[in-house]
Amino acid sequence: MKDALGEVQSVLVLGGGSDIALATCEKLASMRAPRIVLAVRKPEAHEDAAAALRAAGASQVDTVAFDATDFASHEQFVQSTFDRFGDFDVVLVAFGLLGVQEQAETDARAALDIVQTNYTGTVSVTLPLAERLKRQGHGSLVLLSSVAGERVRRSNFVYGSSKAGIDGFYQGLAASLAGTGVRVTIVRPGFVRTKMTEGLDAAPLSTTPEAVADAIVKALRTGREVVWVPSPLRFVMSVLRHVPTPVFRRLPV
């Protein structure tokens, strides 16, 4: 559980190789030395990241195997991870697949890879996570969503639709968990300069993993349910949401 000052003491990260996830863990590690578990597809490939978090101040860092699209393994993964490491104050769901829009438009397999990772995989592992957090009676469940799901654009509608779906799922989940002691936070970054977006042209109001990490840590302290990074995107997307469809389709987005 959180310490007497309300600081996070234990973190589980699904998608522990994410630049945003690692920046968030590093910030938490530098503040209160929490215990961190990184769930990744190939644990042996992330020992350097684990060592960096220990150097940043984490009291203990472990890596465990997790595959977002191995749906049949998710229930057992959640139970065995909690049984092994105990309660978690924060569970950060940070895995995701951007894909290539041009390929996904014509290749159903490529489109399914994006959708099954970002939506189906997240739903599949979130349900047992929510149940386990309810059993422990406390904890924060944090989703890395995206502004791409706020109003799906022509330029990335496969990825955007998967984010729209999981964002909506988490909104409903937050309502269903009210009063259980479990909090849900949805984080909607804009374009983040990470290895996943390397080589792409940065969009206006682009941001960094460190800025997103700062916003996540602040939300954990304040209990905010929805976080925009950077914050002006909230107003930008509010305007875009109400642009008439014929006009929206002509915008270079």
C-alpha positions in Angstrom: 0.0 0.0 0.0 1.0 3.7 -0.3 3.1 5.0 2.5 2.0 7.4 5.3 2.6 10.3 3.0 0.4 8.8 0.3 3.4 8.0 -2.0 3.3 5.1 -4.4 5.2 2.0 -3.1 4.6 -0.6 -5.7 4.1 -0.4 -9.5 3.2 -2.9 -12.2 3.8 -1.9 -15.8 2.3 -3.8 -18.7 4.4 -2.8 -21.6 7.5 -2.1 -19.5 9.6 -1.2 -22.6 7.5 1.8 -23.3 9.4 5.1 -23.2 6.5 6.8 -21.4 6.2 3.9 -18.9 10.0 3.9 -18.1 10.0 7.7 -17.7 7.1 7.4 -15.3 8.8 4.7 -13.3 12.0 6.7 -13.2 10.2 9.7 -11.8 8.4 7.5 -9.2 11.7 5.8 -8.3 13.5 9.1 -7.7 10.7 10.2 -5.4 10.0 7.3 -3.1 12.0 4.2 -4.1 9.0 2.0 -5.0 9.1 -1.7 -6.0 8.6 -1.9 -9.7 7.6 -4.9 -11.9 8.1 -4.5 -15.7 5.9 -6.9 -17.7 7.4 -7.3 -21.2 7.4 -9.8 -24.0 11.1 -10.7 -23.6 12.3 -10.0 -20.0 15.9 -10.7 -20.8 16.0 -7.8 -23.2 15.1 -5.3 -20.6 17.7 -5.8 -17.9 19.4 -2.5 -18.8 16.1 -0.7 -18.2 15.7 -2.5 -14.9 19.2 -1.5 -13.9 18.6 2.1 -14.7 15.5 2.2 -12.5 17.4 0.7 -9.6 20.0 3.4 -10.2 17.3 6.0 -10.1 16.2 4.9 -6.7 13.8 2.0 -7.0 14.0 -0.4 -4.1 13.5 -3.5 -6.3 12.9 -4.0 -10.0 11.8 -7.3 -11.6 10.9 -8.2 -15.1 8.2 -10.8 -16.0 7.0 -12.2 -19.2 3.8 -10.8 -20.7 2.3 -11.0 -24.2 -0.6 -8.6 -24.9 -2.0 -10.9 -27.7 -1.8 -14.2 -25.8 -5.3 -13.7 -24.4 -5.5 -17.1 -22.9 -2.6 -16.4 -20.6 -3.9 -13.1 -19.1 -5.9 -14.4 -16.2 -3.1 -16.6 -15.0 -0.6 -13.8 -15.6 -2.5 -11.4 -13.3 -3.0 -14.0 -10.6 0.5 -15.3 -10.5 2.0 -11.8 -10.6 0.0 -10.5 -7.7 0.5 -13.7 -5.8 4.3 -13.4 -6.3 4.7 -9.7 -5.6 1.8 -8.8 -3.4 -0.5 -5.7 -3.8 0.2 -3.0 -6.3 -0.5 0.7 -5.7 -0.4 1.5 -9.4 -0.9 -0.7 -12.5 0.1 1.2 -15.7 -1.2 -0.3 -19.0 1.3 1.1 -21.5 1.6 -1.4 -24.3 0.4 -0.5 -27.8 1.0 -0.8 -31.5 1.0 2.1 -33.8 1.4 0.2 -37.1 1.6 1.6 -40.6 -1.7 3.1 -41.7 -1.1 2.6 -45.4 -0.5 -1.1 -44.9 -3.3 -1.5 -42.4 -5.8 0.0 -44.9 -5.3 -2.9 -47.3 -3.9 -5.7 -45.2 -6.4 -7.1 -42.8 -3.7 -9.0 -40.9 -1.9 -5.8 -40.2 -5.1 -4.0 -39.1 -6.0 -6.9 -36.8 -2.5 -6.8 -35.2 -3.2 -3.1 -34.2 -6.7 -3.7 -33.0 -6.0 -6.9 -31.1 -3.0 -5.4 -29.4 -4.5 -2.0 -28.5 -8.1 -3.0 -27.9 -8.7 -6.7 -27.5 -5.4 -7.3 -25.6 -6.1 -4.4 -23.2 -9.6 -5.5 -22.5 -8.5 -9.1 -22.0 -5.9 -8.2 -19.3 -7.8 -5.3 -17.8 -10.7 -7.3 -16.6 -8.7 -9.7 -14.3 -6.6 -6.7 -13.2 -9.7 -4.8 -12.1 -11.0 -7.8 -10.2 -7.7 -8.3 -8.4 -7.5 -4.6 -7.5 -11.0 -4.7 -6.2 -10.1 -7.7 -4.0 -7.2 -5.8 -2.5 -9.5 -2.7 -2.0 -7.1 0.0 -3.3 -4.9 1.0 -6.2 -4.8 3.0 -9.4 -5.3 1.6 -12.9 -3.7 3.9 -15.5 -4.3 3.6 -19.2 -2.1 5.2 -21.8 -4.7 6.2 -24.4 -4.3 8.8 -27.1 -5.8 11.9 -28.6 -6.0 9.9 -31.8 -9.1 8.2 -30.3 -10.9 11.4 -29.5 -12.1 12.0 -33.1 -10.7 9.4 -35.5 -8.8 10.9 -38.4 -8.3 9.7 -41.9 -4.5 9.7 -41.6 -4.5 7.0 -38.8 -8.0 5.6 -38.5 -7.0 2.0 -37.7 -4.9 3.0 -34.8 -7.3 5.8 -33.8 -10.3 3.5 -33.8 -8.5 1.1 -31.5 -7.7 3.9 -29.1 -11.2 5.3 -29.3 -12.5 1.8 -28.3 -10.2 1.3 -25.4 -10.7 4.8 -24.2 -14.4 4.3 -24.1 -14.0 0.9 -22.3 -12.0 2.6 -19.6 -14.5 5.4 -19.2 -17.1 2.7 -18.5 -14.7 0.8 -16.3 -14.1 3.9 -14.2 -17.8 4.2 -13.5 -18.2 0.6 -12.6 -15.3 0.8 -10.1 -16.6 3.8 -8.3 -16.8 3.1 -4.6 -14.5 0.1 -4.7 -11.3 1.9 -3.7 -9.9 1.5 -7.2 -9.2 4.6 -9.2 -9.0 4.7 -13.0 -6.9 7.4 -14.9 -7.1 7.8 -18.7 -4.0 9.6 -20.1 -4.5 11.1 -23.6 -1.1 12.3 -24.9 -0.7 14.0 -28.3 2.3 13.2 -30.5 5.0 11.9 -28.2 8.6 11.8 -29.4 9.5 8.2 -28.6 11.0 5.2 -30.4 7.5 4.2 -31.6 7.1 7.5 -33.5 10.7 7.8 -34.6 10.9 8.9 -38.3 7.4 10.4 -38.3 6.8 14.2 -38.6 6.0 15.6 -35.3 2.5 17.1 -34.9 1.7 20.5 -33.4 1.8 20.4 -29.6 4.1 17.4 -29.6 5.5 16.3 -26.2 8.0 14.1 -24.5 7.9 10.9 -22.4 9.1 13.0 -19.4 6.2 15.5 -19.8 3.7 12.6 -19.9 5.3 11.0 -16.9 5.0 14.3 -14.9 1.3 14.4 -15.8 0.8 10.8 -14.7 2.5 11.3 -11.4 0.5 14.5 -10.8 -2.8 12.7 -11.6 -1.9 9.9 -9.2 -1.6 12.5 -6.4 -4.7 14.4 -7.3 -7.0 11.6 -8.4 -7.8 13.0 -11.8 -9.6 10.6 -14.1 -8.7 12.1 -17.4 -5.4 13.8 -18.3 -4.4 15.6 -21.5 -0.7 16.0 -22.4 0.0 18.8 -23.1 -3.1 20.2 -21.4 -4.1 22.6 -24.3 -5.0 19.5 -26.4 -8.2 19.3 -24.3 -9.4 22.5 -25.9 -8.1 21.7 -29.4 -9.9 18.4 -29.4 -13.0 19.9 -28.0 -13.1 22.2 -31.1 -12.3 19.4 -33.5 -15.0 17.2 -32.0 -17.6 19.7 -33.1 -16.3 20.5 -36.6 -18.9 19.4 -39.2 -17.9 16.2 -41.0 -17.6 17.7 -44.5 -15.2 20.3 -43.1 -13.3 17.8 -40.9 -12.7 15.6 -43.9 -10.9 18.4 -45.7 -8.6 19.2 -42.8 -5.0 18.1 -43.2 -5.2 15.7 -40.2 
